[in-house]
Amino acid sequence: MKKAIITVVGRDTVGILARVCTFLASNQVNILDISQTVVQDYFNMMMIADTANSSTPFADLVGGLDGIGKEMGLQIKCQKSEIFEKMHRI
């Protein structure tokens, strides 16, 4: 299993979850866990995804999600889980 951590932050609008999930599904990325919340019109989501079955290069997944973020006025970040864990270790 190759895990990735995906975060989405920005103003809440219709279709954020659908757009991100459709992109991931079209690239054979499986969502393992998801948490989302809306606080005073701001959307915040964190996903753990499995990229092991995706034939799309990881950099292209990152770029595609970044592009969706720019189109929708969101900040979308995607990191390999081992990088995320090392960055957030106490």
Jmol script that loads the backbone (N, CA, C; Angstrom):
load data "model"
ATOM      1  N   MET A   1       0.835  -1.175   0.000  1.00  0.00           N
ATOM      2  CA  MET A   1       0.000   0.000   0.000  1.00  0.00           C
ATOM      3  C   MET A   1       0.886   1.247   0.000  1.00  0.00           C
ATOM      4  N   LYS A   2       0.553   2.180  -0.872  1.00  0.00           N
ATOM      5  CA  LYS A   2       1.250   3.462  -0.946  1.00  0.00           C
ATOM      6  C   LYS A   2       0.261   4.539  -0.524  1.00  0.00           C
ATOM      7  N   LYS A   3       0.429   5.043   0.689  1.00  0.00           N
ATOM      8  CA  LYS A   3      -0.516   6.019   1.219  1.00  0.00           C
ATOM      9  C   LYS A   3      -0.104   7.445   0.878  1.00  0.00           C
ATOM     10  N   ALA A   4      -1.127   8.254   0.655  1.00  0.00           N
ATOM     11  CA  ALA A   4      -0.935   9.683   0.430  1.00  0.00           C
ATOM     12  C   ALA A   4      -1.887  10.434   1.350  1.00  0.00           C
ATOM     13  N   ILE A   5      -1.456  11.600   1.804  1.00  0.00           N
ATOM     14  CA  ILE A   5      -2.278  12.479   2.624  1.00  0.00           C
ATOM     15  C   ILE A   5      -2.691  13.659   1.749  1.00  0.00           C
ATOM     16  N   ILE A   6      -3.996  13.877   1.653  1.00  0.00           N
ATOM     17  CA  ILE A   6      -4.528  14.962   0.827  1.00  0.00           C
ATOM     18  C   ILE A   6      -5.298  15.902   1.738  1.00  0.00           C
ATOM     19  N   THR A   7      -4.970  17.192   1.667  1.00  0.00           N
ATOM     20  CA  THR A   7      -5.697  18.195   2.448  1.00  0.00           C
ATOM     21  C   THR A   7      -6.315  19.221   1.505  1.00  0.00           C
ATOM     22  N   VAL A   8      -7.509  19.660   1.854  1.00  0.00           N
ATOM     23  CA  VAL A   8      -8.237  20.647   1.060  1.00  0.00           C
ATOM     24  C   VAL A   8      -8.751  21.717   2.013  1.00  0.00           C
ATOM     25  N   VAL A   9      -8.437  22.978   1.723  1.00  0.00           N
ATOM     26  CA  VAL A   9      -8.862  24.095   2.575  1.00  0.00           C
ATOM     27  C   VAL A   9      -9.318  25.242   1.682  1.00  0.00           C
ATOM     28  N   GLY A  10     -10.424  25.874   2.061  1.00  0.00           N
ATOM     29  CA  GLY A  10     -10.884  27.049   1.335  1.00  0.00           C
ATOM     30  C   GLY A  10     -12.334  27.349   1.621  1.00  0.00           C
ATOM     31  N   ARG A  11     -12.854  28.354   0.952  1.00  0.00           N
ATOM     32  CA  ARG A  11     -14.268  28.707   1.103  1.00  0.00           C
ATOM     33  C   ARG A  11     -15.135  27.545   0.642  1.00  0.00           C
ATOM     34  N   ASP A  12     -16.165  27.251   1.417  1.00  0.00           N
ATOM     35  CA  ASP A  12     -17.073  26.164   1.077  1.00  0.00           C
ATOM     36  C   ASP A  12     -17.873  26.507  -0.169  1.00  0.00           C
ATOM     37  N   THR A  13     -18.021  25.527  -1.040  1.00  0.00           N
ATOM     38  CA  THR A  13     -18.832  25.677  -2.240  1.00  0.00           C
ATOM     39  C   THR A  13     -19.343  24.301  -2.652  1.00  0.00           C
ATOM     40  N   VAL A  14     -20.353  24.276  -3.455  1.00  0.00           N
ATOM     41  CA  VAL A  14     -20.922  23.022  -3.927  1.00  0.00           C
ATOM     42  C   VAL A  14     -19.921  22.292  -4.814  1.00  0.00           C
ATOM     43  N   GLY A  15     -19.744  20.997  -4.582  1.00  0.00           N
ATOM     44  CA  GLY A  15     -18.983  20.153  -5.488  1.00  0.00           C
ATOM     45  C   GLY A  15     -17.532  19.899  -5.144  1.00  0.00           C
ATOM     46  N   ILE A  16     -17.050  20.399  -4.027  1.00  0.00           N
ATOM     47  CA  ILE A  16     -15.634  20.186  -3.688  1.00  0.00           C
ATOM     48  C   ILE A  16     -15.340  18.694  -3.559  1.00  0.00           C
ATOM     49  N   LEU A  17     -16.098  18.024  -2.713  1.00  0.00           N
ATOM     50  CA  LEU A  17     -15.870  16.605  -2.478  1.00  0.00           C
ATOM     51  C   LEU A  17     -16.036  15.808  -3.766  1.00  0.00           C
ATOM     52  N   ALA A  18     -17.078  16.110  -4.527  1.00  0.00           N
ATOM     53  CA  ALA A  18     -17.330  15.394  -5.779  1.00  0.00           C
ATOM     54  C   ALA A  18     -16.179  15.566  -6.759  1.00  0.00           C
ATOM     55  N   ARG A  19     -15.676  16.762  -6.880  1.00  0.00           N
ATOM     56  CA  ARG A  19     -14.603  17.043  -7.846  1.00  0.00           C
ATOM     57  C   ARG A  19     -13.315  16.313  -7.471  1.00  0.00           C
ATOM     58  N   VAL A  20     -12.935  16.379  -6.193  1.00  0.00           N
ATOM     59  CA  VAL A  20     -11.704  15.719  -5.749  1.00  0.00           C
ATOM     60  C   VAL A  20     -11.845  14.203  -5.873  1.00  0.00           C
ATOM     61  N   CYS A  21     -12.971  13.662  -5.411  1.00  0.00           N
ATOM     62  CA  CYS A  21     -13.167  12.207  -5.444  1.00  0.00           C
ATOM     63  C   CYS A  21     -13.251  11.674  -6.874  1.00  0.00           C
ATOM     64  N   THR A  22     -13.872  12.425  -7.773  1.00  0.00           N
ATOM     65  CA  THR A  22     -13.951  12.007  -9.179  1.00  0.00           C
ATOM     66  C   THR A  22     -12.557  11.945  -9.795  1.00  0.00           C
ATOM     67  N   PHE A  23     -11.731  12.948  -9.501  1.00  0.00           N
ATOM     68  CA  PHE A  23     -10.353  12.951 -10.000  1.00  0.00           C
ATOM     69  C   PHE A  23      -9.589  11.736  -9.479  1.00  0.00           C
ATOM     70  N   LEU A  24      -9.701  11.482  -8.180  1.00  0.00           N
ATOM     71  CA  LEU A  24      -8.986  10.343  -7.588  1.00  0.00           C
ATOM     72  C   LEU A  24      -9.471   9.025  -8.188  1.00  0.00           C
ATOM     73  N   ALA A  25     -10.777   8.851  -8.299  1.00  0.00           N
ATOM     74  CA  ALA A  25     -11.324   7.610  -8.857  1.00  0.00           C
ATOM     75  C   ALA A  25     -10.883   7.407 -10.299  1.00  0.00           C
ATOM     76  N   SER A  26     -10.836   8.474 -11.074  1.00  0.00           N
ATOM     77  CA  SER A  26     -10.428   8.344 -12.482  1.00  0.00           C
ATOM     78  C   SER A  26      -8.953   7.980 -12.619  1.00  0.00           C
ATOM     79  N   ASN A  27      -8.201   8.151 -11.536  1.00  0.00           N
ATOM     80  CA  ASN A  27      -6.783   7.783 -11.527  1.00  0.00           C
ATOM     81  C   ASN A  27      -6.509   6.558 -10.655  1.00  0.00           C
ATOM     82  N   GLN A  28      -7.547   5.783 -10.385  1.00  0.00           N
ATOM     83  CA  GLN A  28      -7.459   4.538  -9.618  1.00  0.00           C
ATOM     84  C   GLN A  28      -6.838   4.728  -8.230  1.00  0.00           C
ATOM     85  N   VAL A  29      -7.174   5.839  -7.588  1.00  0.00           N
ATOM     86  CA  VAL A  29      -6.715   6.107  -6.225  1.00  0.00           C
ATOM     87  C   VAL A  29      -7.883   5.798  -5.295  1.00  0.00           C
ATOM     88  N   ASN A  30      -7.639   4.934  -4.304  1.00  0.00           N
ATOM     89  CA  ASN A  30      -8.672   4.523  -3.373  1.00  0.00           C
ATOM     90  C   ASN A  30      -8.620   5.377  -2.103  1.00  0.00           C
ATOM     91  N   ILE A  31      -9.759   5.901  -1.696  1.00  0.00           N
ATOM     92  CA  ILE A  31      -9.840   6.687  -0.464  1.00  0.00           C
ATOM     93  C   ILE A  31     -10.010   5.722   0.702  1.00  0.00           C
ATOM     94  N   LEU A  32      -9.074   5.771   1.637  1.00  0.00           N
ATOM     95  CA  LEU A  32      -9.102   4.885   2.796  1.00  0.00           C
ATOM     96  C   LEU A  32      -9.832   5.510   3.973  1.00  0.00           C
ATOM     97  N   ASP A  33      -9.672   6.805   4.164  1.00  0.00           N
ATOM     98  CA  ASP A  33     -10.298   7.505   5.279  1.00  0.00           C
ATOM     99  C   ASP A  33     -10.481   8.963   4.883  1.00  0.00           C
ATOM    100  N   ILE A  34     -11.524   9.565   5.425  1.00  0.00           N
ATOM    101  CA  ILE A  34     -11.802  10.965   5.078  1.00  0.00           C
ATOM    102  C   ILE A  34     -12.445  11.661   6.272  1.00  0.00           C
ATOM    103  N   SER A  35     -12.058  12.895   6.484  1.00  0.00           N
ATOM    104  CA  SER A  35     -12.641  13.729   7.524  1.00  0.00           C
ATOM    105  C   SER A  35     -12.835  15.112   6.931  1.00  0.00           C
ATOM    106  N   GLN A  36     -14.016  15.668   7.138  1.00  0.00           N
ATOM    107  CA  GLN A  36     -14.261  17.014   6.627  1.00  0.00           C
ATOM    108  C   GLN A  36     -15.117  17.787   7.600  1.00  0.00           C
ATOM    109  N   THR A  37     -14.947  19.089   7.564  1.00  0.00           N
ATOM    110  CA  THR A  37     -15.727  19.969   8.422  1.00  0.00           C
ATOM    111  C   THR A  37     -15.878  21.313   7.721  1.00  0.00           C
ATOM    112  N   VAL A  38     -16.938  22.003   8.068  1.00  0.00           N
ATOM    113  CA  VAL A  38     -17.150  23.359   7.589  1.00  0.00           C
ATOM    114  C   VAL A  38     -17.311  24.239   8.824  1.00  0.00           C
ATOM    115  N   VAL A  39     -16.473  25.268   8.922  1.00  0.00           N
ATOM    116  CA  VAL A  39     -16.525  26.209  10.038  1.00  0.00           C
ATOM    117  C   VAL A  39     -16.671  27.611   9.459  1.00  0.00           C
ATOM    118  N   GLN A  40     -17.789  28.253   9.754  1.00  0.00           N
ATOM    119  CA  GLN A  40     -18.070  29.601   9.268  1.00  0.00           C
ATOM    120  C   GLN A  40     -17.730  29.775   7.792  1.00  0.00           C
ATOM    121  N   ASP A  41     -18.302  28.933   6.972  1.00  0.00           N
ATOM    122  CA  ASP A  41     -18.156  28.979   5.508  1.00  0.00           C
ATOM    123  C   ASP A  41     -16.785  28.568   4.987  1.00  0.00           C
ATOM    124  N   TYR A  42     -15.930  28.028   5.845  1.00  0.00           N
ATOM    125  CA  TYR A  42     -14.634  27.528   5.389  1.00  0.00           C
ATOM    126  C   TYR A  42     -14.628  26.009   5.454  1.00  0.00           C
ATOM    127  N   PHE A  43     -14.243  25.401   4.347  1.00  0.00           N
ATOM    128  CA  PHE A  43     -14.217  23.947   4.185  1.00  0.00           C
ATOM    129  C   PHE A  43     -12.815  23.442   4.503  1.00  0.00           C
ATOM    130  N   ASN A  44     -12.752  22.354   5.259  1.00  0.00           N
ATOM    131  CA  ASN A  44     -11.470  21.732   5.593  1.00  0.00           C
ATOM    132  C   ASN A  44     -11.644  20.225   5.484  1.00  0.00           C
ATOM    133  N   MET A  45     -10.800  19.575   4.696  1.00  0.00           N
ATOM    134  CA  MET A  45     -10.898  18.135   4.511  1.00  0.00           C
ATOM    135  C   MET A  45      -9.505  17.509   4.543  1.00  0.00           C
ATOM    136  N   MET A  46      -9.438  16.339   5.132  1.00  0.00           N
ATOM    137  CA  MET A  46      -8.208  15.548   5.110  1.00  0.00           C
ATOM    138  C   MET A  46      -8.576  14.141   4.672  1.00  0.00           C
ATOM    139  N   MET A  47      -7.809  13.619   3.736  1.00  0.00           N
ATOM    140  CA  MET A  47      -8.026  12.263   3.232  1.00  0.00           C
ATOM    141  C   MET A  47      -6.745  11.457   3.363  1.00  0.00           C
ATOM    142  N   ILE A  48      -6.920  10.184   3.599  1.00  0.00           N
ATOM    143  CA  ILE A  48      -5.826   9.233   3.461  1.00  0.00           C
ATOM    144  C   ILE A  48      -6.215   8.360   2.284  1.00  0.00           C
ATOM    145  N   ALA A  49      -5.340   8.279   1.305  1.00  0.00           N
ATOM    146  CA  ALA A  49      -5.643   7.561   0.075  1.00  0.00           C
ATOM    147  C   ALA A  49      -4.542   6.559  -0.243  1.00  0.00           C
ATOM    148  N   ASP A  50      -4.926   5.509  -0.963  1.00  0.00           N
ATOM    149  CA  ASP A  50      -3.984   4.486  -1.405  1.00  0.00           C
ATOM    150  C   ASP A  50      -3.738   4.671  -2.900  1.00  0.00           C
ATOM    151  N   THR A  51      -2.497   4.976  -3.268  1.00  0.00           N
ATOM    152  CA  THR A  51      -2.142   5.216  -4.671  1.00  0.00           C
ATOM    153  C   THR A  51      -1.493   4.003  -5.336  1.00  0.00           C
ATOM    154  N   ALA A  52      -1.461   2.873  -4.642  1.00  0.00           N
ATOM    155  CA  ALA A  52      -0.734   1.694  -5.145  1.00  0.00           C
ATOM    156  C   ALA A  52      -1.242   1.203  -6.499  1.00  0.00           C
ATOM    157  N   ASN A  53      -2.542   1.315  -6.768  1.00  0.00           N
ATOM    158  CA  ASN A  53      -3.094   0.799  -8.027  1.00  0.00           C
ATOM    159  C   ASN A  53      -3.134   1.834  -9.145  1.00  0.00           C
ATOM    160  N   SER A  54      -2.656   3.027  -8.868  1.00  0.00           N
ATOM    161  CA  SER A  54      -2.686   4.087  -9.864  1.00  0.00           C
ATOM    162  C   SER A  54      -1.466   3.980 -10.786  1.00  0.00           C
ATOM    163  N   SER A  55      -1.722   4.068 -12.076  1.00  0.00           N
ATOM    164  CA  SER A  55      -0.615   4.087 -13.039  1.00  0.00           C
ATOM    165  C   SER A  55      -0.161   5.518 -13.329  1.00  0.00           C
ATOM    166  N   THR A  56      -0.855   6.483 -12.741  1.00  0.00           N
ATOM    167  CA  THR A  56      -0.503   7.893 -12.911  1.00  0.00           C
ATOM    168  C   THR A  56       0.689   8.222 -12.015  1.00  0.00           C
ATOM    169  N   PRO A  57       1.737   8.836 -12.558  1.00  0.00           N
ATOM    170  CA  PRO A  57       2.868   9.232 -11.710  1.00  0.00           C
ATOM    171  C   PRO A  57       2.403  10.138 -10.571  1.00  0.00           C
ATOM    172  N   PHE A  58       3.016   9.977  -9.404  1.00  0.00           N
ATOM    173  CA  PHE A  58       2.607  10.732  -8.223  1.00  0.00           C
ATOM    174  C   PHE A  58       2.647  12.235  -8.489  1.00  0.00           C
ATOM    175  N   ALA A  59       3.659  12.703  -9.183  1.00  0.00           N
ATOM    176  CA  ALA A  59       3.771  14.139  -9.486  1.00  0.00           C
ATOM    177  C   ALA A  59       2.572  14.620 -10.309  1.00  0.00           C
ATOM    178  N   ASP A  60       2.036  13.770 -11.171  1.00  0.00           N
ATOM    179  CA  ASP A  60       0.862  14.142 -11.971  1.00  0.00           C
ATOM    180  C   ASP A  60      -0.401  14.185 -11.106  1.00  0.00           C
ATOM    181  N   LEU A  61      -0.481  13.288 -10.120  1.00  0.00           N
ATOM    182  CA  LEU A  61      -1.601  13.349  -9.173  1.00  0.00           C
ATOM    183  C   LEU A  61      -1.560  14.656  -8.398  1.00  0.00           C
ATOM    184  N   VAL A  62      -0.384  14.997  -7.912  1.00  0.00           N
ATOM    185  CA  VAL A  62      -0.198  16.250  -7.163  1.00  0.00           C
ATOM    186  C   VAL A  62      -0.581  17.441  -8.044  1.00  0.00           C
ATOM    187  N   GLY A  63      -0.094  17.446  -9.263  1.00  0.00           N
ATOM    188  CA  GLY A  63      -0.385  18.543 -10.196  1.00  0.00           C
ATOM    189  C   GLY A  63      -1.862  18.641 -10.540  1.00  0.00           C
ATOM    190  N   GLY A  64      -2.505  17.496 -10.730  1.00  0.00           N
ATOM    191  CA  GLY A  64      -3.934  17.494 -11.040  1.00  0.00           C
ATOM    192  C   GLY A  64      -4.766  18.040  -9.899  1.00  0.00           C
ATOM    193  N   LEU A  65      -4.428  17.634  -8.680  1.00  0.00           N
ATOM    194  CA  LEU A  65      -5.144  18.152  -7.514  1.00  0.00           C
ATOM    195  C   LEU A  65      -4.890  19.646  -7.323  1.00  0.00           C
ATOM    196  N   ASP A  66      -3.662  20.062  -7.551  1.00  0.00           N
ATOM    197  CA  ASP A  66      -3.323  21.485  -7.463  1.00  0.00           C
ATOM    198  C   ASP A  66      -4.134  22.289  -8.476  1.00  0.00           C
ATOM    199  N   GLY A  67      -4.273  21.745  -9.674  1.00  0.00           N
ATOM    200  CA  GLY A  67      -5.059  22.415 -10.714  1.00  0.00           C
ATOM    201  C   GLY A  67      -6.526  22.551 -10.335  1.00  0.00           C
ATOM    202  N   ILE A  68      -7.085  21.496  -9.749  1.00  0.00           N
ATOM    203  CA  ILE A  68      -8.471  21.561  -9.271  1.00  0.00           C
ATOM    204  C   ILE A  68      -8.589  22.650  -8.205  1.00  0.00           C
ATOM    205  N   GLY A  69      -7.617  22.691  -7.319  1.00  0.00           N
ATOM    206  CA  GLY A  69      -7.628  23.709  -6.272  1.00  0.00           C
ATOM    207  C   GLY A  69      -7.623  25.112  -6.849  1.00  0.00           C
ATOM    208  N   LYS A  70      -6.785  25.342  -7.830  1.00  0.00           N
ATOM    209  CA  LYS A  70      -6.712  26.677  -8.449  1.00  0.00           C
ATOM    210  C   LYS A  70      -8.029  27.032  -9.131  1.00  0.00           C
ATOM    211  N   GLU A  71      -8.618  26.066  -9.833  1.00  0.00           N
ATOM    212  CA  GLU A  71      -9.889  26.309 -10.518  1.00  0.00           C
ATOM    213  C   GLU A  71     -11.008  26.639  -9.538  1.00  0.00           C
ATOM    214  N   MET A  72     -10.980  26.004  -8.355  1.00  0.00           N
ATOM    215  CA  MET A  72     -12.067  26.165  -7.396  1.00  0.00           C
ATOM    216  C   MET A  72     -11.745  27.162  -6.280  1.00  0.00           C
ATOM    217  N   GLY A  73     -10.573  27.775  -6.331  1.00  0.00           N
ATOM    218  CA  GLY A  73     -10.186  28.733  -5.299  1.00  0.00           C
ATOM    219  C   GLY A  73      -9.879  28.072  -3.961  1.00  0.00           C
ATOM    220  N   LEU A  74      -9.274  26.891  -4.009  1.00  0.00           N
ATOM    221  CA  LEU A  74      -8.937  26.113  -2.817  1.00  0.00           C
ATOM    222  C   LEU A  74      -7.441  25.863  -2.762  1.00  0.00           C
ATOM    223  N   GLN A  75      -6.987  25.490  -1.591  1.00  0.00           N
ATOM    224  CA  GLN A  75      -5.613  25.021  -1.459  1.00  0.00           C
ATOM    225  C   GLN A  75      -5.689  23.504  -1.274  1.00  0.00           C
ATOM    226  N   ILE A  76      -5.181  22.763  -2.244  1.00  0.00           N
ATOM    227  CA  ILE A  76      -5.173  21.302  -2.163  1.00  0.00           C
ATOM    228  C   ILE A  76      -3.727  20.837  -2.182  1.00  0.00           C
ATOM    229  N   LYS A  77      -3.359  20.103  -1.158  1.00  0.00           N
ATOM    230  CA  LYS A  77      -2.004  19.563  -1.033  1.00  0.00           C
ATOM    231  C   LYS A  77      -2.071  18.045  -0.981  1.00  0.00           C
ATOM    232  N   CYS A  78      -1.123  17.401  -1.614  1.00  0.00           N
ATOM    233  CA  CYS A  78      -1.031  15.941  -1.612  1.00  0.00           C
ATOM    234  C   CYS A  78       0.423  15.576  -1.352  1.00  0.00           C
ATOM    235  N   GLN A  79       0.637  14.760  -0.310  1.00  0.00           N
ATOM    236  CA  GLN A  79       1.996  14.338   0.050  1.00  0.00           C
ATOM    237  C   GLN A  79       2.000  12.838   0.295  1.00  0.00           C
ATOM    238  N   LYS A  80       3.113  12.228   0.004  1.00  0.00           N
ATOM    239  CA  LYS A  80       3.283  10.828   0.390  1.00  0.00           C
ATOM    240  C   LYS A  80       3.240  10.763   1.910  1.00  0.00           C
ATOM    241  N   SER A  81       2.646   9.714   2.447  1.00  0.00           N
ATOM    242  CA  SER A  81       2.436   9.638   3.897  1.00  0.00           C
ATOM    243  C   SER A  81       3.741   9.669   4.674  1.00  0.00           C
ATOM    244  N   GLU A  82       4.796   9.068   4.146  1.00  0.00           N
ATOM    245  CA  GLU A  82       6.051   9.054   4.892  1.00  0.00           C
ATOM    246  C   GLU A  82       6.641  10.455   5.025  1.00  0.00           C
ATOM    247  N   ILE A  83       6.444  11.297   4.020  1.00  0.00           N
ATOM    248  CA  ILE A  83       6.909  12.691   4.094  1.00  0.00           C
ATOM    249  C   ILE A  83       6.055  13.449   5.116  1.00  0.00           C
ATOM    250  N   PHE A  84       4.745  13.266   5.032  1.00  0.00           N
ATOM    251  CA  PHE A  84       3.836  13.936   5.953  1.00  0.00           C
ATOM    252  C   PHE A  84       4.174  13.582   7.404  1.00  0.00           C
ATOM    253  N   GLU A  85       4.397  12.292   7.658  1.00  0.00           N
ATOM    254  CA  GLU A  85       4.690  11.834   9.007  1.00  0.00           C
ATOM    255  C   GLU A  85       6.011  12.417   9.526  1.00  0.00           C
ATOM    256  N   LYS A  86       7.017  12.480   8.682  1.00  0.00           N
ATOM    257  CA  LYS A  86       8.305  13.041   9.105  1.00  0.00           C
ATOM    258  C   LYS A  86       8.184  14.540   9.378  1.00  0.00           C
ATOM    259  N   MET A  87       7.384  15.246   8.584  1.00  0.00           N
ATOM    260  CA  MET A  87       7.207  16.683   8.770  1.00  0.00           C
ATOM    261  C   MET A  87       6.434  17.005  10.039  1.00  0.00           C
ATOM    262  N   HIS A  88       5.552  16.098  10.470  1.00  0.00           N
ATOM    263  CA  HIS A  88       4.671  16.372  11.598  1.00  0.00           C
ATOM    264  C   HIS A  88       5.040  15.568  12.853  1.00  0.00           C
ATOM    265  N   ARG A  89       6.231  15.031  12.856  1.00  0.00           N
ATOM    266  CA  ARG A  89       6.682  14.277  14.020  1.00  0.00           C
ATOM    267  C   ARG A  89       7.098  15.248  15.111  1.00  0.00           C
ATOM    268  N   ILE A  90       6.746  14.918  16.322  1.00  0.00           N
ATOM    269  CA  ILE A  90       7.084  15.790  17.462  1.00  0.00           C
ATOM    270  C   ILE A  90       8.382  15.330  18.075  1.00  0.00           C
TER     271      ILE A  90
END
end "model"
wireframe off; spacefill off
backbone 0.3
color backbone group
